[in-house]
Amino acid sequence: MRVAAFAIAVGLAAFAEAFPAGAAPCEWAGREVLHEHGQVQQGGLAGEFRRRIEPLTGRFAETTDFGIVASGRGYDGRFAWLQDVSGASHELNSDFAVRLARSEAWLAGHLSCPAPEGRTGAAAVGQKVESGRTFAVWRVTPPRGASIELWFDEATARLDRAILQYPENRLIRHFADWRDVGDGQLMPFLERDEDPEDQEEKVVRLDAATPRNTGGSFRAPPRPRDARLLGGRRLTVAPYEDDHRTRIFLPVFLNGKGPYPFELDNGGHFILSAETARDVGLAPQGAFASTGAGNDVSRAGYVRIRSLRVGGAELSDQPAKVLPLSASANDRGPRLPRAGILGLEFFERFVVAIDHRHKTVTLRLAGAVHPVKGQAAPIVFDEDAALVRGGYEGAVGNVMLDIGNAGATIIEDYWARTHGLASALAKGLVLGDGRISRGRIAVGPFSLEGETAAYYGPADRGSEYTRSVAAVLGEPLLSRFNATYDYARKTVWLEYLPDVSVLPFNRAGLQLSKASDGTFKVVAVSSGSPAAEAGLAKGDIVLSIAGLPARSLSRADAMDILQGPVGTSVPITLGPVPPRTVTFRLRDLLP
């Protein structure tokens, strides 16, 4: 899940390099702070926008308040930060984030400058014509920053738009309605952020932009006091269901009602299914873009939850996205369906210790002292998910720790191409949209041989579009560790479990999805696999697996059967009428 904009972040020394004295008369020479106020529209809602920005240094702080939810972002001269809709904040401190932030800071001080002809780091791209207008297009790379594409309207010589590459999307920021804010400095009073990958748009119309000599604090807001442990306890321990080492489900009470099974997913946000929101009696407001794995773009409204409780831990007055989570993804067979997701907001407020041996999650308040087991891996962020150093087959990059990924480790296309790995990955076993291989995966100080890796090739949007992440590690791999996530200390401690082996890959070559009537539908069959040799084909309806009715199985239950020991005979009954049964023997499909 991603943010609509990135913080302007750069150290003062780096900014001095990007702004040589007297470089252009349009640049800001003093330490004035612009106090901006206006209106914002996004996701079908209208709200209030406020920003304080020091153009010379790029320090800034802004808030967007839609009533039902509010968020903020900024840079305090040392760290960039992002405040999510829950009120908690975290630094954007990955290498990718720092480079991008330097460029956004450079842009903040050069908005009213003409085309950068003759400037260091600038190259002319050429002319482009759009809707009868002609633009001079330049590519600028500020010192130690990321590339920016700038479009200047040849009729007015004004900057019309800036295009920046974010981790999982492009930002196209359009500028208009230029006004003098004092001393001949022009600033745009209309900004329109276009996000083509997420199909989202945000429009800010300023009512005022006033230079002042002071700007107040640019620091991130303090951690909200909305989390507690009941009864004065220091910790609480909650049992979880693990879905055959693919997902973690915690019992959650909402406004005193429950328990509801919520998936723990530090790669996501606090989300309710539409059914859960109705059950709690809440109606969502707004329709904001939301993406994740795959190419789909969903629309999410927001509700506010008075009380969210897990064991003896409680969060109060929390905003939650309401998403149309698919019935197939929510299905848990005879158990209650997934009701929602606990994501970033949960990890920002608690130290979360996951014990895979005992299937428990221990929670302490953020900042609390806690036992340390295993080896430490520093956490960085370029958006909302925790990243650590890792890689694949000896190539190094940032890998995402994503408890909510129920499948194999995903090797991302852009990174794989950059490191010369894509062609080998593309030769993997074909199953559905993926190419499956085995390889060496590094996470923090650990290197794991023979892990299953999935490669999906280029993507138009979503997490697989990423330009900053090497791989997404999921719960099947992470279940080989006990882990303590401490976002306040920017660290995860990983305790390797030597007796927990690699989770076997699908030994049938059969990919299934759960249908609304409780049966399974065959989504894909791998060529030459046991399922293919038994005559199964895409579109077949599965009524039972290994003698167990499909209605009594979740997809994870079915995959657990298909990952069984080599040589296991698995009968599958197909339908609807007349039903027929085929049988195949499981075997390893990966070398």
C-alpha positions as CSV (number, residue, x, y, z in Angstrom):
1,M,0.0,0.0,0.0
2,R,1.5,3.6,-0.9
3,V,1.3,7.3,-0.1
4,A,0.2,10.0,-2.6
5,A,3.3,12.2,-2.2
6,F,6.9,12.1,-0.8
7,A,8.6,14.3,1.8
8,I,11.1,17.0,0.6
9,A,14.2,16.0,2.5
10,V,17.8,17.1,2.2
11,G,20.6,18.0,4.7
12,L,21.7,21.6,4.7
13,A,25.1,20.8,3.4
14,A,23.7,18.9,0.4
15,F,21.3,21.7,-0.2
16,A,24.2,24.2,-0.3
17,E,25.7,22.1,-3.1
18,A,22.4,22.1,-5.0
19,F,22.0,25.9,-4.6
20,P,25.3,27.6,-5.4
21,A,25.2,31.2,-4.3
22,G,23.8,33.6,-6.9
23,A,23.1,30.7,-9.3
24,A,19.9,32.3,-10.6
25,P,17.8,35.4,-9.6
26,C,14.7,33.3,-9.2
27,E,16.1,31.3,-6.3
28,W,15.4,32.1,-2.7
29,A,18.2,33.9,-1.0
30,G,16.9,34.2,2.5
31,R,15.4,31.9,5.2
32,E,11.9,33.1,4.7
33,V,9.1,30.6,5.4
34,L,6.1,30.5,3.2
35,H,2.9,29.9,5.2
36,E,0.3,28.4,2.8
37,H,-3.3,27.8,3.3
38,G,-5.9,26.5,1.0
39,Q,-8.3,23.7,0.0
40,V,-7.6,20.2,-1.1
41,Q,-9.7,17.6,-3.1
42,Q,-9.0,13.9,-3.3
43,G,-10.9,10.7,-3.3
44,G,-14.3,12.4,-3.5
45,L,-13.7,14.5,-0.4
46,A,-12.8,18.1,0.1
47,G,-10.7,19.3,3.0
48,E,-8.2,21.9,4.4
49,F,-4.6,22.1,3.3
50,R,-1.8,23.9,5.3
51,R,1.9,24.0,4.6
52,R,4.9,25.8,5.9
53,I,7.9,25.6,3.7
54,E,11.4,27.1,3.8
55,P,12.3,27.1,0.1
56,L,16.0,27.8,0.6
57,T,16.5,24.5,2.6
58,G,13.5,22.4,1.7
59,R,12.4,22.1,5.3
60,F,8.6,21.9,5.4
61,A,5.6,20.6,7.3
62,E,2.1,20.2,5.8
63,T,-1.2,18.7,6.8
64,T,-4.2,17.6,4.8
65,D,-7.5,17.3,6.8
66,F,-10.6,15.8,5.3
67,G,-12.5,15.6,8.6
68,I,-12.9,11.8,8.7
69,V,-9.1,11.4,8.2
70,A,-6.1,13.7,8.3
71,S,-2.4,13.2,7.4
72,G,0.9,15.0,7.2
73,R,4.4,15.0,5.9
74,G,7.5,17.0,6.2
75,Y,11.2,17.4,6.6
76,D,12.9,18.9,9.7
77,G,16.4,19.5,8.4
78,R,17.6,16.0,9.4
79,F,14.9,13.5,8.5
80,A,12.0,13.3,6.1
81,W,8.8,12.0,7.7
82,L,5.4,10.8,6.9
83,Q,2.3,11.0,9.2
84,D,-0.3,8.5,8.2
85,V,-4.0,8.9,8.7
86,S,-3.8,7.3,12.2
87,G,-1.6,10.2,13.4
88,A,1.6,8.2,13.8
89,S,4.7,9.0,11.7
90,H,7.9,7.4,10.5
91,E,11.0,8.5,8.7
92,L,11.6,8.0,5.0
93,N,15.3,7.0,5.2
94,S,16.1,4.5,2.5
95,D,18.8,5.4,-0.1
96,F,16.0,5.7,-2.7
97,A,14.0,8.0,-0.5
98,V,17.0,10.2,0.3
99,R,17.9,10.7,-3.4
100,L,14.3,11.5,-4.3
101,A,14.0,13.9,-1.4
102,R,17.0,15.9,-2.4
103,S,15.4,16.4,-5.8
104,E,12.1,17.5,-4.4
105,A,13.9,19.9,-2.2
106,W,15.8,21.3,-5.2
107,L,12.5,21.7,-7.0
108,A,10.9,23.6,-4.1
109,G,13.5,26.3,-4.5
110,H,13.4,26.5,-8.3
111,L,9.7,26.5,-9.1
112,S,9.8,30.0,-10.6
113,C,13.1,29.5,-12.5
114,P,13.2,29.4,-16.3
115,A,14.3,26.4,-18.3
116,P,17.7,25.2,-16.8
117,E,19.7,25.8,-20.0
118,G,23.4,25.6,-19.2
119,R,22.9,24.4,-15.7
120,T,25.0,21.6,-14.3
121,G,23.0,18.3,-14.3
122,A,20.5,19.6,-16.9
123,A,19.9,18.0,-20.3
124,A,17.3,19.0,-23.0
125,V,14.9,16.3,-23.9
126,G,13.2,18.2,-26.7
127,Q,9.8,19.6,-27.5
128,K,6.5,17.9,-26.8
129,V,3.0,19.0,-27.9
130,E,-0.1,18.3,-25.9
131,S,-3.6,19.7,-26.4
132,G,-2.3,22.4,-28.7
133,R,0.4,23.6,-26.3
134,T,4.1,23.2,-26.9
135,F,6.5,22.4,-24.1
136,A,10.3,22.5,-23.8
137,V,11.2,19.4,-21.8
138,W,14.3,19.1,-19.7
139,R,15.8,16.4,-17.5
140,V,17.5,17.6,-14.3
141,T,19.5,15.6,-11.8
142,P,20.3,17.7,-8.7
143,P,23.6,16.8,-6.9
144,R,23.2,13.3,-5.3
145,G,19.5,13.4,-6.2
146,A,17.1,11.6,-8.5
147,S,16.2,12.6,-12.0
148,I,13.3,15.1,-12.6
149,E,11.6,15.7,-15.9
150,L,10.5,19.4,-16.2
151,W,8.0,20.7,-18.8
152,F,8.1,24.4,-19.5
153,D,5.2,26.1,-21.5
154,E,6.9,27.8,-24.4
155,A,4.2,30.4,-24.6
156,T,4.7,31.6,-21.0
157,A,8.1,30.2,-20.1
158,R,6.6,29.0,-16.8
159,L,7.0,25.5,-15.3
160,D,3.9,23.5,-16.2
161,R,4.7,20.2,-14.6
162,A,7.4,18.1,-12.9
163,I,7.6,14.3,-13.2
164,L,9.3,12.2,-10.5
165,Q,9.7,8.5,-10.2
166,Y,8.5,7.3,-6.8
167,P,9.1,3.7,-5.5
168,E,5.8,2.3,-6.9
169,N,4.4,5.0,-9.1
170,R,5.2,8.2,-10.9
171,L,4.1,11.6,-9.6
172,I,3.2,14.2,-12.2
173,R,2.8,17.5,-10.4
174,H,1.1,20.2,-12.5
175,F,1.5,23.9,-11.6
176,A,-0.7,26.8,-12.5
177,D,-2.1,30.2,-11.3
178,W,1.3,31.8,-10.7
179,R,1.2,34.7,-8.3
180,D,3.7,37.1,-6.8
181,V,4.2,36.3,-3.1
182,G,6.7,39.2,-2.5
183,D,10.0,40.5,-3.8
184,G,9.1,39.3,-7.3
185,Q,9.0,35.6,-6.2
186,L,6.3,33.8,-8.1
187,M,4.6,30.7,-6.7
188,P,1.8,28.4,-8.1
189,F,-1.5,28.7,-6.3
190,L,-2.8,25.6,-8.0
191,E,-1.1,22.2,-7.8
192,R,-2.5,19.1,-9.2
193,D,-0.8,15.8,-8.4
194,E,-1.5,13.1,-11.0
195,D,-0.7,9.5,-10.3
196,P,-1.2,7.5,-13.5
197,E,-0.3,4.1,-12.0
198,D,-2.7,4.4,-9.1
199,Q,-5.3,6.3,-11.1
200,E,-5.5,8.9,-8.4
201,E,-5.5,12.7,-8.4
202,K,-5.1,15.3,-5.7
203,V,-5.8,19.0,-6.3
204,V,-4.6,21.8,-4.0
205,R,-5.9,25.4,-4.4
206,L,-4.1,28.0,-2.2
207,D,-6.0,30.9,-0.7
208,A,-2.9,32.5,0.6
209,A,0.9,32.1,0.6
210,T,2.6,34.6,3.0
211,P,6.4,34.8,3.6
212,R,7.3,35.3,7.2
213,N,10.6,35.3,9.1
214,T,9.6,32.3,11.3
215,G,8.0,29.0,10.6
216,G,7.7,27.1,13.8
217,S,8.8,23.5,14.1
218,F,9.3,21.2,11.1
219,R,9.6,18.1,13.2
220,A,7.3,15.2,12.9
221,P,4.4,15.3,15.4
222,P,4.9,13.3,18.6
223,R,3.5,9.7,18.8
224,P,-0.2,9.9,19.5
225,R,-1.4,8.7,22.9
226,D,-4.0,6.3,21.6
227,A,-2.5,2.9,22.5
228,R,-2.5,1.3,25.9
229,L,-2.2,-2.0,27.7
230,L,-5.2,-2.7,29.9
231,G,-4.8,-3.2,33.6
232,G,-1.4,-1.6,33.8
233,R,0.3,-4.7,32.4
234,R,3.7,-4.4,30.6
235,L,2.8,-6.9,27.8
236,T,0.0,-9.0,26.4
237,V,0.2,-12.3,24.6
238,A,-2.3,-13.3,21.9
239,P,-2.5,-16.7,20.2
240,Y,-2.7,-16.7,16.4
241,E,-3.8,-19.1,13.6
242,D,-1.1,-19.6,11.0
243,D,-2.9,-21.0,7.9
244,H,-0.2,-23.6,7.3
245,R,2.7,-21.1,7.7
246,T,1.2,-18.7,5.1
247,R,-0.6,-16.1,7.1
248,I,-1.1,-14.9,10.7
249,F,-4.6,-14.3,12.0
250,L,-5.2,-12.6,15.3
251,P,-8.5,-12.3,17.2
252,V,-9.6,-8.7,17.2
253,F,-12.5,-6.9,19.0
254,L,-14.0,-3.8,17.3
255,N,-16.0,-1.5,19.5
256,G,-16.5,-4.4,21.9
257,K,-17.8,-6.7,19.2
258,G,-15.9,-9.9,18.1
259,P,-13.6,-11.6,17.9
260,Y,-13.0,-11.1,14.2
261,P,-10.1,-12.8,12.5
262,F,-7.7,-10.1,11.3
263,E,-4.6,-10.8,9.2
264,L,-1.3,-9.3,10.6
265,D,0.3,-7.6,7.6
266,N,3.1,-5.1,8.2
267,G,3.1,-4.4,4.4
268,G,-0.4,-3.1,4.6
269,H,-2.6,-0.7,6.6
270,F,-5.6,-1.0,9.0
271,I,-8.3,-2.3,6.7
272,L,-11.8,-3.6,7.2
273,S,-13.7,-5.7,4.7
274,A,-17.0,-4.2,3.6
275,E,-18.8,-7.0,5.4
276,T,-17.0,-6.2,8.7
277,A,-17.8,-2.5,8.4
278,R,-21.5,-3.3,7.9
279,D,-21.5,-5.7,10.8
280,V,-20.0,-3.0,13.1
281,G,-22.5,-0.5,11.8
282,L,-20.2,1.9,10.0
283,A,-20.5,3.6,6.6
284,P,-17.3,4.6,4.8
285,Q,-16.6,8.1,3.5
286,G,-14.6,8.9,0.4
287,A,-13.1,6.8,-2.4
288,F,-9.3,6.9,-2.3
289,A,-7.1,4.8,-4.6
290,S,-5.5,1.7,-3.1
291,T,-3.1,-0.8,-4.7
292,G,-1.0,-3.7,-3.6
293,A,0.1,-6.9,-5.2
294,G,-1.1,-7.2,-8.8
295,N,-2.3,-4.6,-11.2
296,D,-5.8,-3.9,-9.7
297,V,-6.7,-0.5,-8.3
298,S,-9.4,-0.5,-5.6
299,R,-11.3,2.4,-4.1
300,A,-11.3,2.7,-0.3
301,G,-13.4,4.9,2.0
302,Y,-12.7,5.5,5.6
303,V,-14.5,4.8,8.9
304,R,-13.4,5.5,12.5
305,I,-13.2,2.7,15.1
306,R,-13.8,3.8,18.7
307,S,-11.9,0.8,20.2
308,L,-9.7,-1.9,18.6
309,R,-8.5,-4.6,21.0
310,V,-6.1,-7.5,20.6
311,G,-5.7,-9.5,23.9
312,G,-5.0,-6.8,26.5
313,A,-3.8,-4.2,24.0
314,E,-6.2,-1.5,22.9
315,L,-6.1,1.3,20.3
316,S,-8.7,4.1,20.4
317,D,-10.3,6.3,17.8
318,Q,-8.6,4.7,14.8
319,P,-9.4,5.4,11.1
320,A,-9.7,2.3,9.0
321,K,-9.9,1.8,5.2
322,V,-12.9,-0.1,4.0
323,L,-11.9,-2.2,1.0
324,P,-13.9,-4.7,-1.1
325,L,-11.6,-7.5,-0.2
326,S,-12.4,-10.5,-2.4
327,A,-14.3,-13.4,-1.0
328,S,-11.7,-15.8,-2.3
329,A,-8.9,-14.0,-0.4
330,N,-11.0,-13.8,2.7
331,D,-12.1,-17.4,2.6
332,R,-10.9,-19.7,5.4
333,G,-13.0,-22.8,4.8
334,P,-15.1,-23.7,7.8
335,R,-13.5,-21.0,9.9
336,L,-14.8,-17.4,10.0
337,P,-13.6,-15.4,6.9
338,R,-10.8,-12.8,7.2
339,A,-12.5,-9.6,8.6
340,G,-9.6,-7.2,7.9
341,I,-6.0,-6.4,8.2
342,L,-3.7,-5.0,11.0
343,G,-0.9,-3.1,9.3
344,L,1.6,-0.2,9.7
345,E,-0.5,1.6,12.3
346,F,-0.3,-1.4,14.6
347,F,3.4,-1.8,14.3
348,E,4.0,1.9,14.9
349,R,2.3,1.7,18.3
350,F,3.6,-1.7,19.6
351,V,6.7,-3.7,19.8
352,V,5.4,-6.9,18.0
353,A,7.2,-10.2,18.8
354,I,6.1,-13.2,16.7
355,D,6.8,-16.6,18.1
356,H,6.4,-19.1,15.3
357,R,7.0,-22.1,17.5
358,H,4.3,-21.3,20.0
359,K,2.0,-19.4,17.6
360,T,1.8,-16.3,19.7
361,V,2.2,-12.6,19.3
362,T,3.5,-10.6,22.2
363,L,2.7,-6.9,22.3
364,R,4.5,-4.1,24.3
365,L,4.0,-0.4,23.9
366,A,6.3,1.3,21.4
367,G,9.5,2.4,23.1
368,A,9.3,-0.2,25.9
369,V,12.3,-2.2,26.9
370,H,12.0,-5.8,25.7
371,P,14.0,-9.0,25.6
372,V,16.3,-9.3,22.6
373,K,16.7,-12.7,20.8
374,G,18.5,-13.3,17.6
375,Q,20.4,-10.9,15.4
376,A,19.5,-7.3,14.7
377,A,18.7,-5.9,11.2
378,P,18.2,-2.1,10.8
379,I,14.9,-1.1,9.3
380,V,14.5,1.6,6.7
381,F,11.5,3.0,4.8
382,D,10.9,4.5,1.4
383,E,7.1,4.3,1.9
384,D,5.1,2.3,4.5
385,A,6.7,-1.2,4.6
386,A,9.8,-2.2,6.6
387,L,12.9,-2.8,4.5
388,V,16.2,-4.5,5.5
389,R,19.3,-5.2,3.5
390,G,19.1,-8.5,1.7
391,G,19.1,-9.9,-1.8
392,Y,19.0,-12.8,-4.1
393,E,21.8,-15.0,-5.5
394,G,24.5,-12.7,-4.2
395,A,23.1,-9.5,-5.6
396,V,22.3,-7.0,-2.8
397,G,19.3,-4.6,-2.3
398,N,16.6,-3.7,0.1
399,V,14.1,-6.5,0.8
400,M,10.6,-6.0,2.2
401,L,9.5,-7.9,5.2
402,D,5.9,-8.6,4.3
403,I,4.0,-10.9,6.7
404,G,1.0,-10.5,4.5
405,N,2.6,-12.1,1.5
406,A,1.3,-15.6,1.7
407,G,3.4,-17.0,-1.2
408,A,7.0,-17.4,-2.3
409,T,9.5,-14.6,-2.1
410,I,8.9,-12.2,-5.0
411,I,11.9,-11.1,-6.9
412,E,11.1,-7.7,-8.4
413,D,11.5,-7.1,-12.1
414,Y,13.2,-3.7,-12.2
415,W,15.8,-4.8,-9.6
416,A,16.3,-8.2,-11.3
417,R,17.0,-6.5,-14.7
418,T,19.4,-4.0,-13.1
419,H,21.4,-6.9,-11.6
420,G,21.3,-9.2,-14.6
421,L,19.0,-11.8,-13.0
422,A,15.8,-11.4,-15.1
423,S,16.7,-13.8,-17.9
424,A,17.5,-16.7,-15.5
425,L,14.4,-16.0,-13.5
426,A,12.2,-16.0,-16.6
427,K,13.3,-19.6,-17.3
428,G,11.7,-20.8,-14.1
429,L,8.7,-23.2,-13.9
430,V,5.6,-21.6,-15.4
431,L,2.6,-21.5,-13.1
432,G,-0.1,-18.9,-13.9
433,D,1.5,-15.5,-14.2
434,G,4.6,-16.5,-12.3
435,R,8.0,-18.1,-13.0
436,I,9.1,-20.2,-10.1
437,S,12.7,-21.0,-9.2
438,R,14.9,-21.9,-6.2
439,G,17.7,-19.8,-5.1
440,R,19.7,-18.2,-2.3
441,I,17.8,-15.4,-0.5
442,A,19.5,-13.1,2.0
443,V,17.7,-11.2,4.8
444,G,19.7,-9.1,7.2
445,P,22.7,-11.2,8.4
446,F,21.2,-14.5,7.2
447,S,21.5,-16.4,3.9
448,L,19.0,-19.1,3.1
449,E,19.7,-21.7,0.4
450,G,17.0,-23.4,-1.7
451,E,14.2,-20.9,-1.0
452,T,11.4,-20.6,-3.5
453,A,11.4,-17.4,-5.6
454,A,8.6,-16.1,-7.8
455,Y,9.2,-13.7,-10.7
456,Y,6.3,-11.9,-12.5
457,G,8.2,-9.8,-15.0
458,P,7.2,-6.1,-15.7
459,A,4.1,-4.7,-14.1
460,D,2.0,-1.6,-14.9
461,R,1.3,-0.7,-11.3
462,G,1.1,-2.1,-7.7
463,S,3.9,-3.4,-5.6
464,E,5.6,-5.3,-8.5
465,Y,6.1,-1.9,-10.3
466,T,8.6,-1.0,-7.6
467,R,11.8,0.8,-8.5
468,S,13.3,0.6,-5.1
469,V,12.8,-2.9,-3.7
470,A,14.8,-6.0,-4.6
471,A,12.4,-8.6,-3.2
472,V,9.3,-9.1,-1.1
473,L,9.7,-11.8,1.6
474,G,6.5,-13.4,2.7
475,E,5.3,-15.4,5.7
476,P,6.4,-18.8,4.3
477,L,10.1,-17.6,4.5
478,L,9.6,-15.4,7.6
479,S,8.1,-18.3,9.5
480,R,11.6,-19.7,9.7
481,F,12.4,-17.0,12.2
482,N,11.0,-15.7,15.4
483,A,10.9,-12.0,14.9
484,T,10.6,-8.9,17.1
485,Y,9.6,-5.8,15.1
486,D,10.6,-2.5,16.9
487,Y,9.8,0.4,14.7
488,A,10.6,2.9,17.4
489,R,14.2,1.7,17.4
490,K,14.2,1.1,13.6
491,T,15.2,-2.5,14.1
492,V,13.9,-6.0,13.7
493,W,15.5,-8.9,15.6
494,L,15.5,-12.2,13.7
495,E,16.0,-15.5,15.6
496,Y,16.7,-18.3,13.1
497,L,14.8,-21.6,13.7
498,P,17.1,-24.3,12.3
499,D,14.5,-27.0,12.7
500,V,11.9,-25.2,10.5
501,S,12.6,-26.2,6.9
502,V,11.8,-24.5,3.6
503,L,8.1,-24.7,2.9
504,P,7.7,-27.1,-0.1
505,F,6.5,-25.6,-3.4
506,N,3.3,-26.9,-5.0
507,R,4.0,-30.5,-6.0
508,A,1.0,-30.9,-8.1
509,G,1.5,-28.0,-10.5
510,L,-2.1,-26.9,-9.8
511,Q,-3.2,-23.4,-9.0
512,L,-6.7,-22.9,-7.5
513,S,-9.0,-20.2,-6.4
514,K,-12.0,-20.5,-4.1
515,A,-15.4,-19.9,-5.8
516,S,-18.4,-18.3,-4.1
517,D,-20.3,-21.6,-4.0
518,G,-17.5,-23.2,-2.0
519,T,-15.9,-25.2,-4.8
520,F,-12.4,-24.6,-6.2
521,K,-11.8,-23.3,-9.7
522,V,-8.6,-24.4,-11.6
523,V,-6.7,-21.1,-12.4
524,A,-3.6,-22.6,-14.0
525,V,-1.9,-26.0,-14.6
526,S,1.8,-26.2,-15.1
527,S,2.9,-28.0,-18.3
528,G,4.2,-31.5,-17.6
529,S,3.1,-31.5,-14.0
530,P,1.2,-34.3,-12.2
531,A,-2.0,-32.3,-12.5
532,A,-1.4,-31.8,-16.3
533,E,-0.7,-35.5,-16.8
534,A,-3.9,-36.4,-15.0
535,G,-5.8,-34.2,-17.5
536,L,-6.7,-31.2,-15.3
537,A,-7.2,-28.0,-17.2
538,K,-7.8,-24.3,-16.5
539,G,-11.5,-23.7,-15.7
540,D,-12.2,-27.1,-14.2
541,I,-14.4,-27.2,-11.1
542,V,-13.0,-29.1,-8.1
543,L,-15.5,-30.6,-5.8
544,S,-13.1,-32.5,-3.4
545,I,-9.4,-33.0,-2.8
546,A,-8.0,-36.1,-1.1
547,G,-11.6,-37.1,-0.2
548,L,-12.3,-33.8,1.6
549,P,-15.2,-31.7,0.3
550,A,-14.0,-28.4,-1.2
551,R,-16.5,-26.5,1.0
552,S,-14.6,-27.8,4.1
553,L,-11.3,-26.5,2.8
554,S,-9.7,-23.1,2.5
555,R,-7.4,-22.4,-0.4
556,A,-4.5,-22.6,2.1
557,D,-5.8,-26.1,3.2
558,A,-5.9,-27.2,-0.4
559,M,-2.3,-25.9,-1.1
560,D,-1.1,-27.7,2.1
561,I,-2.4,-31.0,0.6
562,L,-0.7,-30.2,-2.7
563,Q,2.6,-29.5,-0.9
564,G,2.5,-33.0,0.8
565,P,5.3,-35.6,0.8
566,V,6.7,-36.7,-2.6
567,G,4.9,-39.8,-3.8
568,T,1.6,-39.0,-2.0
569,S,-1.4,-40.1,-4.1
570,V,-4.0,-37.3,-4.3
571,P,-7.5,-38.0,-5.8
572,I,-9.4,-35.0,-7.0
573,T,-13.1,-35.0,-7.9
574,L,-14.2,-32.7,-10.7
575,G,-17.7,-31.5,-11.6
576,P,-20.3,-30.4,-11.6
577,V,-22.0,-33.2,-13.4
578,P,-21.3,-35.9,-13.9
579,P,-18.6,-35.9,-11.3
580,R,-15.3,-37.7,-12.2
581,T,-12.3,-38.4,-10.1
582,V,-8.7,-38.3,-11.3
583,T,-5.6,-39.2,-9.2
584,F,-2.0,-38.1,-9.4
585,R,1.1,-38.5,-7.3
586,L,3.0,-35.5,-5.9
587,R,6.6,-34.9,-7.0
588,D,9.1,-32.1,-6.8
589,L,8.8,-29.8,-9.8
590,L,11.7,-27.5,-9.0
591,P,15.3,-28.6,-9.3
